[in-house]
Amino acid sequence: MKITAYLPLIIVFSLFACATPEREFGVYKQSDGAVGVHAPAGAKESETQEMALAECKKLGKQNAVAAGSRKTVNDRFPITYTYICR
């Protein structure tokens, strides 16, 4: 077998291996109906709002309004944002 036959397949798999992984956010519903988003380091606030909006839409709401943010001691998620679904 010639290695040149597998060369395109090797290139495709190497590109997938080098791709930047999608950010992982921690999204949760609070007991008061608000949505919390644990943001990874370097995340933009607009990205967290998109995650909150997706969660609000799952709950039947059409809008996510920022209610506040706070720092955490978690190295993976240094900031938690809170959104109100409307």
C-alpha positions as CSV (number, residue, x, y, z in Angstrom):
1,M,0.0,0.0,0.0
2,K,1.2,3.4,-0.8
3,I,1.0,6.1,1.9
4,T,-0.1,8.6,-0.7
5,A,-3.5,6.9,-0.9
6,Y,-4.1,7.8,2.8
7,L,-2.5,11.3,2.6
8,P,-5.9,13.2,2.1
9,L,-7.4,11.3,5.1
10,I,-4.3,12.1,7.3
11,I,-4.6,15.8,6.4
12,V,-8.3,15.9,7.3
13,F,-7.8,14.2,10.6
14,S,-4.8,16.5,11.5
15,L,-6.9,19.6,10.8
16,F,-9.7,18.3,13.1
17,A,-7.1,17.7,15.8
18,C,-5.7,21.2,15.6
19,A,-9.2,22.9,15.6
20,T,-9.9,25.2,18.4
21,P,-12.5,23.5,20.8
22,E,-15.8,25.2,21.4
23,R,-16.0,27.1,24.7
24,E,-17.7,25.3,27.5
25,F,-20.1,27.4,29.5
26,G,-21.9,26.3,32.6
27,V,-25.5,27.3,32.2
28,Y,-28.1,26.7,34.9
29,K,-31.5,27.8,36.0
30,Q,-31.8,29.5,39.4
31,S,-34.6,28.9,41.9
32,D,-35.9,32.4,41.3
33,G,-36.3,31.8,37.6
34,A,-33.1,33.6,36.5
35,V,-30.5,32.0,34.4
36,G,-26.9,31.8,35.5
37,V,-23.9,31.4,33.2
38,H,-20.5,30.4,34.4
39,A,-18.1,31.9,31.9
40,P,-14.7,30.4,31.1
41,A,-11.6,32.5,31.2
42,G,-11.4,34.9,28.3
43,A,-15.1,34.7,27.4
44,K,-16.8,37.8,26.1
45,E,-20.0,39.1,27.7
46,S,-21.8,38.8,24.4
47,E,-21.0,35.1,24.3
48,T,-22.5,34.6,27.8
49,Q,-25.6,36.5,26.7
50,E,-26.0,34.1,23.7
51,M,-25.8,31.1,26.1
52,A,-28.4,32.7,28.4
53,L,-30.7,33.5,25.5
54,A,-30.6,29.9,24.3
55,E,-31.5,28.7,27.8
56,C,-34.3,31.3,28.1
57,K,-35.7,30.2,24.7
58,K,-35.8,26.6,26.1
59,L,-37.9,28.0,28.9
60,G,-40.3,29.7,26.5
61,K,-39.0,33.2,26.9
62,Q,-37.7,35.5,24.1
63,N,-35.2,37.8,25.8
64,A,-32.3,37.6,28.3
65,V,-31.6,40.8,30.3
66,A,-28.3,41.1,32.2
67,A,-29.0,41.3,36.0
68,G,-25.4,41.2,37.3
69,S,-22.1,39.5,37.5
70,R,-19.7,38.3,40.1
71,K,-16.2,36.9,40.4
72,T,-15.7,33.4,41.6
73,V,-12.8,31.5,43.0
74,N,-13.0,28.8,40.3
75,D,-10.1,29.0,37.9
76,R,-12.1,27.4,35.1
77,F,-15.1,29.7,35.4
78,P,-13.8,33.0,37.0
79,I,-17.0,35.0,36.4
80,T,-20.7,34.1,36.8
81,Y,-23.3,36.2,35.0
82,T,-27.0,36.3,35.9
83,Y,-29.7,37.0,33.4
84,I,-33.5,37.5,33.8
85,C,-35.6,35.8,31.1
86,R,-38.5,37.8,29.7
